[in-house]
Amino acid sequence: MQARTDFYTASPDAMKAMLALEGAVGKLSIELPLLELVRLRVSQINGCAFCLDMHTADARKGGETERRLYTLSAWRETPFFTPRERAALAWAESLTLLSQTHAPDADFNALAAEFSAQEQVDLSVAIATINSWNRLAVGFRKMPQ
């Protein structure tokens, strides 16, 4: 696969805005280990090799276990994830696949049981942000380094 346009050099202002958003996400109420799991799950769904490579390395540096990383795509079938993580992962899938799921009440209710109203919004912004990065990286064929 051949890389396409380098979006960083093609539109520095757009990338400055994306980086500012990413910086803001890192300062929101969602704990970093959970953010990395969500980033990975969304990137799995979107098939973003660049983001999978980067966030797997980040998760491992943050102490995430190999076992949980290996089974993340099948999180519903394992006992390795907490109710809070499960609610976040379900919400991440619902928002990423929005045209199919329409963010069902069951996923929202699970989210509301584990997350405050602020955390619900913060998590949703984090999900929107990684989806945006995935679309840039997949669309322009950004390769893992």
C-alpha positions in Angstrom: 0.0 0.0 0.0 1.3 3.4 -1.0 1.1 6.4 1.2 -1.0 9.3 -0.2 -1.0 12.9 0.8 1.0 13.8 3.9 -1.8 15.5 5.8 0.6 17.2 8.3 2.4 19.1 5.6 -0.6 19.6 3.3 -2.7 21.5 5.9 -0.7 22.5 9.0 -3.6 24.6 10.3 -6.0 21.6 10.2 -3.4 19.4 11.9 -2.8 22.1 14.5 -6.5 22.0 15.3 -6.5 18.2 15.5 -3.4 18.2 17.7 -5.1 20.8 20.0 -8.2 18.6 20.2 -6.0 15.5 21.0 -4.2 17.5 23.7 -7.6 18.5 25.2 -8.8 14.9 25.2 -5.8 13.9 27.2 -6.8 16.4 29.9 -10.4 15.3 30.2 -11.9 13.1 32.9 -11.3 9.7 31.3 -8.4 7.7 32.7 -5.5 7.1 30.2 -5.6 3.3 30.3 -9.2 3.3 29.4 -8.7 5.9 26.7 -6.0 3.7 25.1 -8.4 0.7 25.1 -11.1 2.8 23.5 -8.6 4.2 20.9 -7.5 0.6 20.1 -11.0 -0.7 19.8 -12.1 2.1 17.5 -9.0 1.7 15.4 -9.7 -2.1 15.1 -13.2 -1.4 13.8 -11.8 1.2 11.3 -8.9 -0.9 10.2 -6.3 1.8 11.0 -2.9 0.1 11.1 -1.1 3.3 12.0 -3.3 4.0 15.0 -3.3 0.4 16.1 0.5 0.3 16.1 0.8 3.6 18.0 -1.9 2.9 20.6 -0.8 -0.7 21.3 2.7 0.6 22.0 1.2 3.4 24.2 -1.1 1.0 26.1 1.8 -1.4 26.7 4.0 1.5 28.0 1.1 2.4 30.3 1.0 -1.1 31.8 -1.7 -2.8 29.8 -1.3 -6.6 29.6 -0.7 -8.6 26.5 -3.6 -10.8 27.3 -6.1 -8.0 27.3 -4.6 -6.5 24.2 -4.9 -9.8 22.4 -8.5 -10.2 23.3 -9.7 -6.6 22.9 -11.5 -7.4 19.6 -13.5 -10.1 21.5 -13.9 -8.2 24.7 -17.6 -9.3 25.1 -16.4 -12.9 25.2 -13.7 -12.6 27.9 -13.7 -12.0 31.7 -10.8 -9.6 31.4 -12.6 -6.3 31.3 -14.3 -4.4 34.1 -18.0 -3.2 33.8 -16.7 0.4 33.3 -14.4 -0.7 30.5 -17.2 -2.8 28.9 -19.6 0.2 29.0 -16.9 2.4 27.4 -16.1 -0.2 24.7 -19.8 -0.8 23.9 -20.3 3.0 23.6 -17.2 3.3 21.4 -18.5 0.7 19.1 -22.0 2.3 19.0 -20.7 5.7 18.1 -18.1 4.4 15.6 -20.7 2.3 13.8 -23.4 5.0 14.3 -25.2 4.4 10.9 -25.7 0.8 12.0 -26.4 1.1 15.7 -28.0 4.5 16.2 -26.5 4.5 19.7 -29.0 2.2 21.3 -30.6 2.8 24.7 -28.9 -0.4 26.1 -25.5 0.9 25.3 -26.3 4.4 26.7 -27.8 2.9 29.9 -24.7 0.8 30.5 -22.6 4.0 29.9 -24.8 6.0 32.3 -24.5 3.3 35.0 -20.7 3.6 35.0 -19.9 7.2 33.9 -21.0 10.6 35.2 -22.6 13.0 32.7 -19.3 14.8 32.2 -17.5 11.5 31.7 -20.1 10.5 29.1 -19.4 13.6 27.1 -15.6 13.4 27.6 -15.6 9.8 26.4 -17.8 10.7 23.4 -15.4 13.4 22.4 -12.4 11.0 22.8 -14.3 8.5 20.5 -15.0 11.2 18.0 -11.4 12.3 18.0 -9.9 8.8 17.4 -12.5 8.3 14.6 -11.2 11.5 13.0 -7.6 10.4 13.3 -8.5 7.0 11.8 -10.2 8.6 8.9 -7.2 10.8 8.2 -4.7 7.9 8.6 -6.7 5.3 6.6 -7.8 7.8 3.9 -4.3 9.1 3.3 -2.7 5.6 3.9 -0.4 6.7 6.7 1.9 3.8 7.4 3.1 2.6 10.8 6.7 3.7 11.4 
